[in-house]
Amino acid sequence: LRLVESGGALVQPGGSLRLSCAASGFTFSSYYMRWCRQAPGKERELVASISSSGDSTNYANSVLGRFTISRDNAKNTVYLEMNSLKPDDTAVYFCNVIKGGNYWGKGTLVTVSS
């Protein structure tokens, strides 16, 4: 099983980014997928989750209305569209699936700074 995140970058406050997570090694379309993040000195937190079909999503209060999670089961990819970014959004963002165990990618760094 492999999860590979991409799309992280340095962006100014108020800017936007789109993260991608390419999945392989399992039946992607059968599993919930999650985006989590870990800021320096803080614990990892759940940002958003999406059901296997994509028809149900959930968000942390801190990103509600600014972030959108989506997936393309034909491409085995989950996305995180991030708008109105704030310095507090600075973190390493991880893709996650729970399939027996808890699987993580290596993460992609998002830095929000002027």
N, C-alpha and C positions, 0 to 999 in steps of 0.2 A: 504494500500500500504506500502511495507516495502523494504528498501534497506540496505544491510549489507555488508560493506567493510571488507576485510582482506588482509593480506600479507605484511603489513608495517613492517619495521625493521630498525635496525642500519646497515649501509653498508658503506664500504670504497669508496672513490672516484674512479671512473672507474668501479665500480661493477654494478651488475644487480639485479633487483627485478621484480616479477610478482604480481600485485595486482588483486584481484577478487572482484566482487560485485554481490551478490546473490539477485535477485529481486523476489518479490511475491506480490500478491494482485491486479495484473492488467495483461492485455494481453501483456506480455513483447515483443513479436515478432512484435507488431504493432507500437512501439515507438522508436524514436531516443533516444540514451543514451549518456551521457556525463561524463567525468572525469574532475573535477576541483580541484584546490589546494589552500591552504591558508598558507602562510609562516608567521612566527611571525612578528607582527607589520605591515602586509601588507594586502591589500584587496584580496578577493577570486578571482581567475582567471581561465578562461577556459583553459584546457590543451588539450583535444581531444574530438571529437564527432564521432559517428558512426550511420549510417542510420539503419532503422528497419531491413532491410535484410542483412546488413553488407557489402554491395557493395560500400558504399561511406563513406570515412573518412576525417576528417579535424584535423589539429594540430596547436597549437600555434607555432610561429616561434622559440621560445626558446627550444622546444623539438623536432622539425622536424628532422627526420633522426635518432633520438635516442629512441623515444618512439613509440610503436605500440598499437593501440586499436583494440580489436576484440570482438566478441560475439559468444555465443553458445545458440541459441534460444531454443534448445531442453532441455538445462539445466537452462534456465532463468538467465544466467550469462554473465556479461561483464567483460573483462579483460583489464589490462594495463601492457604491457611488457615494462620495463624501462631498458635501457642499457646505458653504458658510463655515469653513474650518476655523478653529480657534487654537491658540497656543496650548490649551489644555488637551487638545487632541493629539499632541505629540506623543508618539509611542511606537513600539514595534507591533505590527498587526499580524496576527496569526490566523490561519485557516485551521479548522478543527472538525473532526468527525469522530463519533463514538461508535465503534464497531467491535464489540467485544471489549477491547481496551480503548484508551483515549489516544487518538493520533493527531499529531501536530506537524505543520510545516516548519520551516526554519524562520519564517517571518520576513516582513518587509518594513523598512523604517520610513515612517512619516514624520517629518519635522515641519511644524507650523511656526514660522518666525519671520519678522520683518528685517 
